[in-house]
C-alpha cells in the first residue's frame, strides 16, 4: 500500500513518523513563538549607570573610559572627597582605591579596593541621592543598630509639633496618597505630626518632582541611578526624579512612590542612611518593592528625638 499524506506529516499505513516536513514546521513554529515571547517582554530603559558595565575587571594603576564618571558618582554619594584634584580623569588612582574601599566597607562588601562583580552590581542599583556619610554619627551598638544621623545631628525644634507639607500645582495625583501614607507611618514613631497644606511656599516640607539640574546643587541623572533626595532639618525640601517610572504600588519594573517617600521623609526628619538592608533608610531601593519602617528605623528616629 502506498503511503499517503495527512496534514504536515508523511505517514505509512503501519506507524505515523514525522519526517523532514514536520521537523521544519516545528522549528519554524518554535522560532515564531520565541520571537513573540521576546517581543512581549518589557523593554527596560537605559540607566544612567550603564557606563559601569564597561569597567568590569578594571584594576588600580590602569585607565579606562568611565572612571571619571565613577569618581563623580562616589563624590556625590559621600565616599570620595569633593576636593579631589583627580576627579575628572580616567585614571584608577590611589584616591579611587580608597573611595571604593570606603564604599565596600559601608555596604559590607569584600573590601578589595577594585571593581569586583559584587561592587559593580551594587553600584548599578537605583538609590537615594543623599550621601552615605560613612563618617557620620552612627549607633554606638553596631551589633544591634545600624542607623545614622546627619553630621551635627540636626533635627526639628522640640517646640515644633506639626510639620506642614505641600506639593506645587500640577503634581501627579498618586503622589498625594503615597506621601500621606508615609507621613502617617513616621508620625506613629516620631514626636511630630504631619499636616498637608495648599500653601506650598509656606510649607515646612516642600515635595516636588524635578529633572536633571534643578537648581539645588544636586542634579538628577535621568532614569536609574539616583531616584530622589531630601535635605536635613530644617530645610524641608524633598525631590523625586521626574524621569523615573513611578507608581503608588509594588509593581514590577516600577518604583514605589510610598517607599521612596517614606525613605526621603526619614531624611527630612534628620535620619541618615542605615547599613541594615531591611531598613527603609537603607540607601538602595529595588523596583517593584514596598517597604515599611523596621526596628532599626524606629530605633533611629527615637534616638534622634529622645
C-alpha positions as CSV (number, residue, x, y, z in Angstrom):
1,X,0.0,0.0,0.0
2,X,1.3,3.4,-0.9
3,X,2.0,6.0,1.8
4,X,-0.4,8.9,2.0
5,X,-0.2,12.5,3.1
6,X,-2.0,13.7,6.2
7,X,-1.5,17.3,7.3
8,X,2.1,18.3,7.6
9,X,3.2,14.7,8.3
10,X,4.1,12.0,5.8
11,X,3.0,8.6,7.3
12,X,2.8,4.9,6.3
13,X,0.0,2.5,7.0
14,X,1.9,0.9,9.9
15,X,3.2,3.8,12.0
16,X,3.0,7.5,11.8
17,X,6.5,9.0,11.9
18,X,7.2,12.7,11.2
19,X,9.9,13.3,8.5
20,X,11.6,16.4,7.2
21,X,8.4,18.5,6.7
22,X,7.4,18.1,10.3
23,X,10.9,18.9,11.6
24,X,10.9,22.1,9.5
25,X,7.4,23.0,10.7
26,X,8.2,22.6,14.4
27,X,11.4,24.6,14.0
28,X,9.5,27.3,12.3
29,X,6.8,27.3,15.0
30,X,9.4,27.5,17.8
31,X,11.1,30.4,16.1
32,X,7.8,32.3,15.8
33,X,6.8,31.6,19.5
34,X,10.2,32.6,20.7
35,X,10.1,35.9,18.7
36,X,6.6,36.7,20.1
37,X,7.9,36.0,23.7
38,X,10.8,38.4,23.4
39,X,8.6,40.9,21.7
40,X,6.2,40.9,24.6
41,X,9.0,41.2,27.2
42,X,9.1,44.7,28.8
43,X,11.9,46.8,27.4
44,X,14.0,48.3,30.2
45,X,15.0,51.9,29.8
46,X,18.7,52.9,29.6
47,X,20.1,53.6,33.0
48,X,22.4,56.4,33.9
49,X,24.6,53.8,35.5
50,X,25.1,51.8,32.3
51,X,28.7,53.2,32.0
52,X,29.7,50.9,34.8
53,X,29.3,47.8,32.6
54,X,32.5,48.7,30.8
55,X,34.5,48.8,34.0
56,X,34.3,45.1,34.8
57,X,37.8,43.9,35.7
58,X,39.5,47.3,35.6
59,X,42.3,47.4,38.1
60,X,44.2,50.0,40.0
61,X,47.0,51.6,38.1
62,X,45.2,51.5,34.8
63,X,42.9,53.9,32.9
64,X,39.5,53.3,31.3
65,X,36.7,55.4,29.9
66,X,34.1,55.9,32.6
67,X,36.4,56.1,35.5
68,X,35.9,59.9,35.8
69,X,32.1,59.3,35.9
70,X,32.6,56.8,38.7
71,X,34.6,59.3,40.7
72,X,31.9,61.9,40.3
73,X,29.3,59.4,41.4
74,X,31.3,58.4,44.5
75,X,31.8,62.1,45.4
76,X,28.0,62.6,45.1
77,X,27.2,59.7,47.4
78,X,29.8,60.6,50.0
79,X,32.6,58.2,49.5
80,X,35.2,60.4,47.8
81,X,36.3,64.0,48.7
82,X,34.7,66.9,46.8
83,X,38.2,68.5,46.9
84,X,39.8,65.7,44.9
85,X,42.2,67.1,42.2
86,X,41.9,63.9,40.1
87,X,38.1,63.6,39.9
88,X,37.9,64.5,36.2
89,X,40.4,62.0,34.8
90,X,40.0,58.3,33.9
91,X,42.9,57.0,36.0
92,X,42.3,54.3,38.5
93,X,44.5,56.0,41.2
94,X,45.0,55.5,44.9
95,X,42.3,58.1,45.7
96,X,39.8,56.0,43.8
97,X,41.0,52.8,45.6
98,X,40.4,54.5,48.9
99,X,36.9,55.6,47.9
100,X,36.0,52.1,46.6
101,X,37.2,50.6,49.9
102,X,35.0,53.1,51.8
103,X,32.0,52.2,49.7
104,X,32.7,48.4,50.1
105,X,33.0,48.7,53.9
106,X,29.8,50.7,54.2
107,X,27.8,48.1,52.3
108,X,29.5,45.1,53.8
109,X,31.1,44.0,50.5
110,X,34.5,42.4,50.2
111,X,37.0,45.2,50.8
112,X,39.4,44.9,47.9
113,X,39.7,48.5,46.5
114,X,38.9,47.3,43.0
115,X,35.7,46.8,41.0
116,X,34.8,43.2,41.7
117,X,31.5,41.9,40.4
118,X,29.8,42.4,43.8
119,X,30.8,46.0,44.0
120,X,29.7,46.8,40.4
121,X,26.4,45.0,40.9
122,X,25.7,47.2,44.0
123,X,26.8,50.4,42.3
124,X,24.3,49.9,39.4
125,X,21.2,49.6,41.6
126,X,18.8,52.6,42.0
127,X,19.2,54.6,45.2
128,X,18.7,57.7,47.1
129,X,20.9,60.7,46.2
130,X,21.7,61.7,49.8
131,X,25.4,61.0,50.6
132,X,26.0,57.9,52.8
133,X,28.3,59.9,55.1
134,X,30.3,56.9,56.2
135,X,31.9,59.1,59.0
136,X,28.5,60.4,60.3
137,X,27.4,59.8,63.8
138,X,26.3,56.2,64.0
139,X,24.7,54.0,66.6
140,X,27.1,53.1,69.5
141,X,25.8,49.5,69.3
142,X,26.7,48.3,65.8
143,X,25.8,44.7,66.6
144,X,22.2,45.8,67.3
145,X,21.5,49.0,65.3
146,X,22.8,50.4,62.0
147,X,21.1,53.8,61.7
148,X,22.9,57.1,61.4
149,X,22.3,60.8,61.6
150,X,23.5,63.8,59.6
151,X,26.7,65.4,60.8
152,X,25.8,67.5,63.8
153,X,22.5,65.6,64.4
154,X,20.2,68.3,63.1
155,X,16.5,67.8,64.0
156,X,13.3,69.8,64.2
157,X,12.9,72.0,67.2
158,X,11.2,70.4,70.2
159,X,8.6,73.2,70.1
160,X,7.7,72.1,66.6
161,X,4.9,69.6,67.0
162,X,3.4,69.6,63.5
163,X,5.2,69.8,60.1
164,X,3.2,71.2,57.2
165,X,3.9,69.7,53.8
166,X,2.7,70.6,50.3
167,X,3.1,70.0,46.6
168,X,3.3,72.5,43.8
169,X,0.3,72.8,41.4
170,X,0.3,70.2,38.7
171,X,1.9,67.4,40.8
172,X,0.7,63.9,39.8
173,X,-2.3,62.8,41.8
174,X,-0.9,59.4,43.0
175,X,1.8,61.3,45.0
176,X,-0.7,62.7,47.4
177,X,-1.9,59.3,48.7
178,X,1.6,57.9,48.7
179,X,3.1,60.7,50.8
180,X,0.0,60.8,53.1
181,X,0.6,57.1,54.0
182,X,4.3,57.7,54.5
183,X,3.7,60.6,56.9
184,X,1.3,58.6,59.0
185,X,3.9,55.8,59.3
186,X,6.6,58.2,60.6
187,X,4.1,60.1,62.9
188,X,3.4,56.8,64.8
189,X,7.1,56.7,65.8
190,X,8.3,60.3,66.0
191,X,7.0,63.1,68.3
192,X,5.9,65.0,65.2
193,X,2.7,65.1,63.2
194,X,2.3,66.0,59.5
195,X,-0.4,68.1,58.0
196,X,-0.9,68.8,54.3
197,X,-1.4,72.4,53.3
198,X,-2.2,74.0,50.0
199,X,0.3,76.8,50.6
200,X,3.4,75.4,49.0
201,X,5.6,78.5,49.6
202,X,5.0,78.5,53.4
203,X,5.0,74.7,54.0
204,X,7.7,73.3,56.2
205,X,8.2,70.4,53.8
206,X,8.1,71.1,50.1
207,X,7.7,68.0,47.9
208,X,8.2,68.1,44.2
209,X,9.2,66.2,41.0
210,X,12.3,67.6,39.3
211,X,14.5,66.6,36.4
212,X,18.2,66.9,35.8
213,X,19.8,70.1,37.0
214,X,17.0,71.8,39.1
215,X,19.0,74.4,41.0
216,X,19.7,72.8,44.3
217,X,23.3,71.7,43.6
218,X,22.3,68.0,43.3
219,X,21.3,67.4,39.7
220,X,19.3,64.3,38.9
221,X,20.8,61.8,36.3
222,X,17.8,60.6,34.3
223,X,16.3,57.0,34.5
224,X,18.0,54.7,37.0
225,X,20.8,55.8,39.3
226,X,19.6,58.4,41.8
227,X,15.8,58.3,42.4
228,X,15.2,61.1,44.9
229,X,16.9,63.2,47.6
230,X,15.9,65.3,50.5
231,X,17.6,67.8,52.9
232,X,18.3,67.7,56.6
233,X,16.2,69.7,59.1
234,X,15.1,72.4,59.0
235,X,15.4,72.7,55.2
236,X,12.4,70.6,54.3
237,X,13.0,70.1,50.6
238,X,12.2,66.7,49.1
239,X,12.7,66.0,45.4
240,X,11.7,63.0,43.3
241,X,13.4,62.4,40.0
242,X,10.7,63.0,37.4
243,X,12.4,60.8,34.8
244,X,11.8,57.6,36.8
245,X,8.8,55.3,36.3
246,X,6.8,56.0,39.4
247,X,3.7,54.2,40.7
248,X,1.9,54.1,44.1
249,X,2.2,50.3,44.4
250,X,4.7,47.5,44.4
251,X,4.6,46.9,40.7
252,X,7.3,45.0,38.7
253,X,9.6,47.3,36.8
254,X,8.3,50.5,38.5
255,X,9.4,52.4,41.6
256,X,7.1,52.7,44.5
257,X,6.3,56.3,45.5
258,X,5.3,55.5,49.0
259,X,8.5,53.5,49.8
260,X,10.8,56.2,48.4
261,X,8.7,58.9,50.0
262,X,9.0,57.1,53.4
263,X,12.8,57.0,52.9
264,X,13.1,60.6,52.0
265,X,10.9,61.8,54.8
266,X,13.3,60.0,57.1
267,X,16.0,62.4,55.8
268,X,13.6,65.4,56.3
269,X,13.3,64.3,59.9
270,X,17.1,64.0,60.4
271,X,18.0,60.4,59.8
272,X,21.0,59.4,57.6
273,X,21.4,56.2,55.8
274,X,21.3,52.8,57.6
275,X,23.5,49.8,56.8
276,X,20.6,47.5,57.6
277,X,19.4,46.1,54.2
278,X,15.9,45.6,55.6
279,X,15.6,49.2,56.9
280,X,13.7,51.8,55.0
281,X,16.7,54.0,55.4
282,X,19.0,51.6,53.5
283,X,20.2,53.8,50.6
284,X,19.2,51.4,47.8
285,X,15.6,50.7,46.8
286,X,14.6,47.9,44.4
287,X,11.9,48.2,41.7
288,X,8.6,46.5,42.4
289,X,9.1,46.6,46.2
290,X,7.2,48.2,49.1
291,X,8.9,48.6,52.4
292,X,7.8,49.8,55.9
293,X,9.7,51.0,58.9
294,X,11.6,48.3,60.7
295,X,13.1,48.2,64.1
296,X,16.3,49.9,63.0
297,X,14.4,52.8,61.5
298,X,12.2,53.1,64.6
299,X,15.2,52.9,67.0
300,X,17.0,55.6,64.9
301,X,14.1,58.1,65.0
302,X,13.5,57.5,68.7
303,X,17.2,58.0,69.4
304,X,17.3,61.3,67.5
305,X,14.2,62.7,69.2
306,X,14.6,61.4,72.7
